[in-house]
Structure formats: structure tokens, C-alpha cells
Amino acid sequence: MISTNPAAANVTAVDLCKRYGNTSALNHVSLDVLAGEFLTLLGPSGSGKTTLLMTLAGFVEPDCGTLSLNGLDITNRTAEARGFGMVFQGYALFPHLTVAENVAFALRIRKVDAQERIRRVNELLDLVGLIEHRDKRPQHLSGGQQQRVALARALVYSPPLLLLDEPFSALDKNLKNQLHSEIRRIHREVGTTFIFVSHDQAEALTLSDRIAIFDHGCLLQIGEPRDLYEKPINKFCAEFLGDINLFPLQHASCSGGELAGLFEDRRIAAPYGQLDAPLQPCVGVRPEYTVLTSGPAPQQNAVPVEIEATSYEGARTKLVLRSRSGFKFVHQIPSDAQILKAHDEILWLSWSGEKSFVV
């Protein structure tokens, strides 16, 4: 087993900017990447996440701002001098070399002794589960196996930082899920700092120690997956990390650590630590925390709704609900559960205030 990398990088970006014509690819981005962590840069296409990764790698020169590695300024260092590992979306393996020769390539360039090269290559191939394929060429491997070769090649010289640019985007769902478990195990064993680019929310939640959410070149929020999912700071972050029900409030006010207001004619409340209500507050709640019942109105947060549509999704069925004024909400039930029929009774979508948040 490979021991934890004592040289795992702490990387700090301060006020990074990059423009392409009138487009701001990075808009004054600052973040601190902790040594040994798995950080995912998450956002839609064009959000700036790949530009940041390429800037960290040294392939893109920022227009302003600084980068430091373990406290030393590397803003003007070349990509080669930084010595970071890189795993590309397209694998970029040499088709004329065997698996072992592909993995050994970086060591040959660095003129590592032949016996040490063999030892390191075998160690990495064992780590990624490809030792029995060491003499095959890439075209004789599956897509998942090729991705593991690319990962082994990037890690073989123990880089302080590994950059991964959407490496699983071309793989099918089952193979992707399998590799998620593998890459988490490999990250734990090698101890290198990983920075991973993705636009897949489920992938980011599964893999990451922390997630940084980007949009239009801006870093919107960074934190642990559970915190971002359950306490998003704005509407974009709330909606980007999965299904969300948002209730815009009228006449909102704050009191006793709570924000409350009216949605339609119902009082809706959520925990809120500020003294003043935001200008256009919404209370949000994830669908898994809601309850759908018939009969009298529950005492907690509750909104009268009717079922507009259902969508079977295997183990779960998604219900699309509509409020009296036309707002759409989502509720989930087990697929073997009976779907309520309102008849003369009102259906109520309700939830605990403790599961709510304000955006």
C-alpha cells in the first residue's frame, strides 16, 4: 500500500481573474485548497471551473491575482515546473505503449532509475487493479480500465496535487459509480490533494470532502457536501444541487432566530440568524423532507396543493404538485406507496421548519 503523501499541496488562489474578450471566465476568485483534501469544482458549462483548473495547472495565465503552493508564490511558474498531475477527460494515453510503459512515462522523463521505475509502476498498477494488464496496449482495455491507467500515470511520481478534468463524463452510469468508489479509495491511500472538475451534482456529493460551486466565472459557495445541500446561500446553489421546493414570501419579518412570512395565505417559517429579512426571501425545503397528507391543515409549514403529474423512477415516484396560485413543487414517495386521491378533501404539502432554509 502506498503511504500518505507528506508533500500533499495546500494551494491558495487570491483574486484570480481571466477574461476572453467580453467574457469573464474567472471573476476575482479566491479559495484555499487544503492539503490532502478532495475538492470538486462544480458548475454548469461556462461557469469557470475548467478555466480555474487550467490556471492551477499552469496552462492558462491569469489576468490578475496570485497562486501559491504551500505558501510559495507559483503564479509565474510554468506547468512543468509546478509538477502537478493531470487526468484529462479523453485519457490521452499513448496507443503505441503498453499499460506499464504509459504509467512509467513520467518516470522516464525524470530519469528515474530502472529498478525504481519498475517498483513504482507495479505499485501503482496494483493500486488501480490493473497489474495483470500491464503488458496490454490501451486499445485492448475498456474505457474504465483506460481511465485507471491515466490515473496511475498521473500519480506515479507522487505529485503534490492531482487535477482531474471531468474524467468520468464519457462512461456509463454503472461504470462511473464503480470508479467513484475506486477513486475515493485511491485518494485515501495516496494522500495527494485532488481537485476534480464536474458538472454532475450527484458525483460531486458522492466524491468530495468539499465542493466549490461556480457560475458565470464567480465562486458562489464552498463547503462540505451536506452543508451546501442543506444550507445553500442562494437560489442558484439550491437549485443546482438537486430538487428543491422554493416558497416566495410576502410581508416577511425576522424574530427569535426565525424568518416568517406569507405564501398565498399560509404562514411559512424557517430558521434565520439575521436581524433583517432579505429583499425577496424564499423558504426552501428538499422534497425528501416534505409530507403529503389529506384532511385538515397541519399546524406546521403547510401549503394546499393538487397533484398535477406523476413520474415513475424505479424505487421512487416523483409527484409534481401545483398550489392554488400555480406554483409547482416536487414530492417523492416510494413506488409501492399509494398515491393520495383528494376527492373532496384538500391535499397538504407540509414540512418541519427545522428542515427549511432561507435563500
C-alpha positions as CSV (number, residue, x, y, z in Angstrom):
1,M,0.0,0.0,0.0
2,I,1.2,3.5,-0.8
3,S,1.7,5.7,2.2
4,T,0.1,9.1,2.6
5,N,1.9,11.7,0.6
6,P,3.7,14.0,3.1
7,A,4.1,16.7,0.3
8,A,0.3,17.0,-0.4
9,A,-0.3,20.5,-1.6
10,N,-2.0,23.4,0.1
11,V,-3.0,25.7,-2.8
12,T,-4.2,29.2,-2.3
13,A,-5.8,31.3,-5.0
14,V,-6.3,35.0,-4.4
15,D,-8.4,37.3,-6.6
16,L,-7.9,35.3,-9.8
17,C,-9.3,36.9,-13.0
18,K,-9.4,35.8,-16.6
19,R,-11.2,37.4,-19.5
20,Y,-11.7,36.2,-23.0
21,G,-13.0,39.3,-24.9
22,N,-16.1,40.4,-23.2
23,T,-16.5,37.2,-21.2
24,S,-15.3,36.9,-17.7
25,A,-14.2,33.3,-17.3
26,L,-12.8,34.0,-13.7
27,N,-14.2,36.9,-11.8
28,H,-12.0,37.6,-8.7
29,V,-11.9,34.0,-7.5
30,S,-10.3,33.3,-4.1
31,L,-10.1,30.0,-2.4
32,D,-7.9,27.9,-0.2
33,V,-7.4,24.2,-1.1
34,L,-6.5,22.2,2.0
35,A,-3.6,19.7,1.9
36,G,-4.8,16.2,1.2
37,E,-8.5,17.1,0.6
38,F,-10.8,16.1,-2.3
39,L,-12.2,19.3,-3.6
40,T,-14.7,19.3,-6.5
41,L,-15.2,22.4,-8.7
42,L,-18.9,22.2,-9.7
43,G,-20.9,24.2,-12.1
44,P,-22.7,24.3,-15.5
45,S,-20.8,24.7,-18.8
46,G,-19.1,28.1,-19.0
47,S,-19.2,28.6,-15.2
48,G,-15.4,29.0,-14.9
49,K,-14.5,25.7,-13.2
50,T,-12.3,24.3,-16.1
51,T,-10.6,27.7,-16.5
52,L,-9.7,27.6,-12.8
53,L,-8.3,24.1,-13.2
54,M,-6.2,25.1,-16.2
55,T,-5.0,28.1,-14.4
56,L,-3.9,26.0,-11.4
57,A,-2.2,23.6,-13.8
58,G,-0.2,26.5,-15.4
59,F,-1.8,26.1,-18.9
60,V,-3.8,29.4,-18.5
61,E,-2.2,32.7,-17.4
62,P,-4.5,34.8,-15.2
63,D,-5.0,38.4,-15.9
64,C,-4.8,39.3,-12.3
65,G,-4.4,37.5,-8.9
66,T,-1.9,35.1,-7.4
67,L,-1.4,31.4,-6.8
68,S,0.6,29.9,-4.0
69,L,1.7,26.4,-3.2
70,N,2.4,25.7,0.4
71,G,2.9,29.4,0.9
72,L,5.3,29.9,-2.1
73,D,4.1,32.1,-5.0
74,I,3.8,30.0,-8.2
75,T,1.8,32.4,-10.3
76,N,4.5,32.7,-12.9
77,R,5.8,29.1,-12.8
78,T,5.4,27.0,-15.9
79,A,3.2,24.0,-15.9
80,E,6.2,21.7,-16.0
81,A,7.8,23.5,-13.0
82,R,4.7,23.1,-10.9
83,G,4.9,19.3,-11.2
84,F,1.2,18.7,-10.8
85,G,-0.5,15.5,-12.0
86,M,-3.3,15.8,-14.6
87,V,-6.0,13.4,-15.7
88,F,-7.9,14.6,-18.8
89,Q,-11.4,13.8,-20.0
90,G,-10.0,12.0,-23.0
91,Y,-7.4,9.9,-21.2
92,A,-4.5,11.0,-23.6
93,L,-2.8,7.6,-23.4
94,F,0.0,6.7,-25.8
95,P,-1.5,4.0,-28.1
96,H,1.8,2.5,-29.1
97,L,2.9,1.9,-25.5
98,T,1.9,-0.8,-23.1
99,V,0.0,-0.1,-19.9
100,A,3.2,-0.3,-17.9
101,E,5.1,1.9,-20.4
102,N,2.3,4.5,-20.2
103,V,2.5,4.6,-16.5
104,A,6.3,4.7,-16.5
105,F,6.5,7.6,-19.0
106,A,6.7,10.4,-16.4
107,L,9.4,8.5,-14.5
108,R,11.4,8.0,-17.7
109,I,11.3,11.7,-18.4
110,R,12.5,12.4,-14.9
111,K,15.3,9.8,-15.4
112,V,14.3,7.7,-12.5
113,D,16.4,4.5,-12.1
114,A,15.0,1.5,-14.0
115,Q,14.5,-0.7,-10.9
116,E,12.7,2.1,-9.1
117,R,10.6,2.7,-12.2
118,I,9.5,-1.0,-12.2
119,R,8.7,-0.9,-8.5
120,R,6.7,2.3,-8.8
121,V,4.8,1.2,-11.9
122,N,3.9,-2.2,-10.3
123,E,2.8,-0.4,-7.1
124,L,0.5,2.0,-9.0
125,L,-0.9,-0.7,-11.2
126,D,-1.7,-2.8,-8.2
127,L,-3.3,0.2,-6.6
128,V,-5.7,0.7,-9.5
129,G,-6.3,-3.0,-10.0
130,L,-4.5,-3.4,-13.4
131,I,-1.4,-5.3,-12.6
132,E,-2.5,-8.3,-14.7
133,H,-3.0,-5.9,-17.7
134,R,0.5,-4.3,-17.5
135,D,1.6,-5.7,-21.0
136,K,-1.6,-4.8,-22.9
137,R,-2.0,-1.7,-25.1
138,P,-4.7,0.9,-24.3
139,Q,-6.9,-0.2,-27.3
140,H,-7.3,-3.6,-25.7
141,L,-8.8,-2.1,-22.5
142,S,-12.2,-0.9,-21.6
143,G,-13.0,2.8,-21.0
144,G,-12.9,2.3,-17.3
145,Q,-9.6,0.5,-17.4
146,Q,-8.1,3.2,-19.6
147,Q,-9.2,5.8,-17.1
148,R,-7.4,3.9,-14.4
149,V,-4.2,3.8,-16.5
150,A,-4.4,7.6,-16.8
151,L,-4.9,7.9,-13.1
152,A,-1.9,5.7,-12.3
153,R,0.3,7.6,-14.8
154,A,-0.6,10.9,-13.2
155,L,0.1,9.6,-9.6
156,V,3.3,7.5,-10.3
157,Y,5.7,10.3,-9.5
158,S,3.8,11.3,-6.3
159,P,2.7,14.8,-7.3
160,P,1.6,17.2,-4.5
161,L,-1.6,18.0,-6.4
162,L,-3.7,15.9,-8.8
163,L,-6.1,17.8,-11.2
164,L,-8.9,15.8,-12.8
165,D,-10.9,17.4,-15.7
166,E,-14.3,15.6,-15.8
167,P,-12.5,12.2,-16.2
168,F,-15.7,10.1,-16.0
169,S,-18.0,12.1,-18.3
170,A,-17.8,9.6,-21.2
171,L,-18.5,6.5,-19.1
172,D,-21.9,4.8,-18.5
173,K,-23.6,5.2,-15.2
174,N,-22.7,1.8,-13.7
175,L,-19.1,2.0,-14.6
176,K,-19.0,5.6,-13.3
177,N,-20.4,4.5,-10.0
178,Q,-17.8,1.8,-9.7
179,L,-15.0,4.2,-10.4
180,H,-16.4,6.7,-7.8
181,S,-15.7,4.1,-5.1
182,E,-12.3,3.4,-6.6
183,I,-11.1,7.0,-6.8
184,R,-12.2,7.7,-3.2
185,R,-10.2,4.6,-2.1
186,I,-7.2,5.7,-4.1
187,H,-7.4,9.2,-2.7
188,R,-7.4,7.9,0.8
189,E,-4.4,5.7,0.2
190,V,-2.1,8.1,-1.7
191,G,-3.0,11.2,0.4
192,T,-2.5,13.6,-2.5
193,T,-4.6,16.7,-2.8
194,F,-7.3,16.1,-5.5
195,I,-9.1,18.9,-7.4
196,F,-11.8,17.5,-9.5
197,V,-14.0,19.3,-12.1
198,S,-17.6,18.1,-12.6
199,H,-21.0,19.3,-13.8
200,D,-22.6,16.2,-12.2
201,Q,-24.2,17.1,-8.8
202,A,-24.6,13.5,-7.6
203,E,-20.9,12.8,-8.5
204,A,-19.8,15.9,-6.5
205,L,-21.9,15.0,-3.5
206,T,-20.5,11.4,-3.6
207,L,-16.8,12.1,-4.0
208,S,-16.0,15.4,-2.3
209,D,-14.7,16.5,1.0
210,R,-15.7,19.9,-0.1
211,I,-17.5,21.4,-3.1
212,A,-17.0,24.8,-4.7
213,I,-20.0,25.9,-6.8
214,F,-19.3,28.2,-9.8
215,D,-21.5,30.3,-12.1
216,H,-20.5,32.9,-14.7
217,G,-16.9,32.9,-13.5
218,C,-17.8,33.5,-9.9
219,L,-17.3,31.3,-6.9
220,L,-20.7,31.3,-5.2
221,Q,-20.3,28.9,-2.3
222,I,-17.8,26.5,-0.9
223,G,-18.2,23.9,1.8
224,E,-18.9,20.3,2.8
225,P,-21.5,18.5,0.7
226,R,-24.1,18.2,3.4
227,D,-23.8,21.9,4.3
228,L,-24.2,23.0,0.7
229,Y,-27.1,20.7,0.1
230,E,-29.0,21.6,3.3
231,K,-27.9,25.2,3.7
232,P,-27.4,26.8,0.2
233,I,-26.8,30.5,0.3
234,N,-28.8,31.5,-2.8
235,K,-31.4,30.2,-5.3
236,F,-28.8,29.1,-7.9
237,C,-26.9,26.9,-5.4
238,A,-30.2,25.5,-4.0
239,E,-31.5,24.5,-7.4
240,F,-28.1,23.3,-8.8
241,L,-27.7,20.6,-6.1
242,G,-30.9,18.7,-6.7
243,D,-34.6,19.1,-6.5
244,I,-35.8,21.9,-4.3
245,N,-39.1,23.5,-3.3
246,L,-39.0,27.2,-3.0
247,F,-41.8,29.3,-1.5
248,P,-41.5,33.1,-2.1
249,L,-42.8,35.0,0.9
250,Q,-44.7,38.3,1.3
251,H,-44.6,40.5,4.3
252,A,-41.6,38.6,5.8
253,S,-40.0,39.6,9.1
254,C,-37.4,38.2,11.5
255,S,-37.9,37.4,15.1
256,G,-36.3,35.0,17.6
257,G,-33.9,33.4,15.1
258,E,-36.7,32.8,12.6
259,L,-37.9,34.3,9.4
260,A,-41.6,34.1,8.7
261,G,-44.0,35.4,6.0
262,L,-47.0,34.6,3.9
263,F,-47.1,32.2,0.9
264,E,-50.5,32.6,-0.6
265,D,-52.4,32.9,2.7
266,R,-50.3,30.5,4.8
267,R,-47.7,31.4,7.3
268,I,-44.3,29.8,6.4
269,A,-41.2,30.0,8.6
270,A,-37.6,28.9,8.6
271,P,-34.6,29.3,10.9
272,Y,-32.7,32.5,10.2
273,G,-29.9,34.1,12.1
274,Q,-30.0,37.6,10.6
275,L,-31.9,40.6,12.1
276,D,-33.4,41.8,8.8
277,A,-35.2,39.9,6.1
278,P,-33.7,39.8,2.6
279,L,-35.5,41.8,-0.1
280,Q,-37.1,38.9,-1.9
281,P,-36.9,36.0,0.6
282,C,-37.8,32.4,-0.3
283,V,-38.1,29.5,2.1
284,G,-36.7,26.3,0.7
285,V,-37.1,22.7,1.6
286,R,-35.8,19.5,-0.1
287,P,-38.6,17.1,-1.4
288,E,-37.4,14.2,0.9
289,Y,-38.3,16.3,3.9
290,T,-41.9,17.0,2.9
291,V,-45.1,15.1,3.8
292,L,-48.3,14.9,1.7
293,T,-51.5,14.4,3.6
294,S,-55.2,14.9,3.2
295,G,-57.6,16.4,5.7
296,P,-57.3,19.5,7.9
297,A,-54.3,21.8,7.6
298,P,-51.3,20.7,9.6
299,Q,-50.0,23.1,12.2
300,Q,-46.5,23.3,10.8
301,N,-45.5,24.8,7.5
302,A,-48.2,23.6,5.1
303,V,-49.5,24.6,1.6
304,P,-52.7,23.3,-0.1
305,V,-51.8,21.6,-3.4
306,E,-53.2,19.2,-6.0
307,I,-51.3,16.5,-7.9
308,E,-50.6,17.6,-11.5
309,A,-48.4,14.8,-12.7
310,T,-46.5,11.6,-11.6
311,S,-43.2,10.2,-12.8
312,Y,-42.1,6.6,-12.0
313,E,-38.4,6.5,-11.3
314,G,-37.8,2.9,-10.1
315,A,-37.7,2.8,-6.4
316,R,-39.3,6.2,-6.1
317,T,-42.2,8.0,-7.8
318,K,-42.0,11.8,-8.2
319,L,-45.1,13.8,-7.8
320,V,-45.5,17.2,-9.4
321,L,-47.8,19.4,-7.2
322,R,-49.4,22.7,-8.0
323,S,-50.5,25.3,-5.5
324,R,-53.6,27.4,-5.8
325,S,-51.7,30.3,-7.5
326,G,-49.9,28.0,-9.9
327,F,-46.5,27.4,-8.2
328,K,-45.0,23.9,-8.9
329,F,-43.5,21.7,-6.2
330,V,-42.0,18.2,-6.1
331,H,-42.7,15.4,-3.6
332,Q,-41.3,11.9,-3.6
333,I,-42.9,8.7,-2.4
334,P,-41.8,5.0,-2.5
335,S,-43.1,3.5,-5.7
336,D,-45.1,0.8,-3.8
337,A,-46.9,3.5,-1.8
338,Q,-50.5,4.5,-2.6
339,I,-50.9,7.9,-4.3
340,L,-53.4,10.1,-2.4
341,K,-56.6,11.0,-4.2
342,A,-58.1,14.3,-2.9
343,H,-61.7,13.9,-3.9
344,D,-63.4,16.4,-1.6
345,E,-60.5,16.7,0.8
346,I,-57.6,19.2,0.4
347,L,-54.1,17.8,0.0
348,W,-51.5,19.5,2.1
349,L,-47.8,19.6,1.4
350,S,-46.1,20.1,4.8
351,W,-42.7,20.0,6.4
352,S,-40.8,20.8,9.6
353,G,-39.5,24.3,10.0
354,E,-36.2,22.8,11.1
355,K,-35.7,21.3,7.6
356,S,-36.2,24.7,6.0
357,F,-33.7,27.3,4.9
358,V,-33.9,30.9,3.6
359,V,-32.4,32.0,0.3
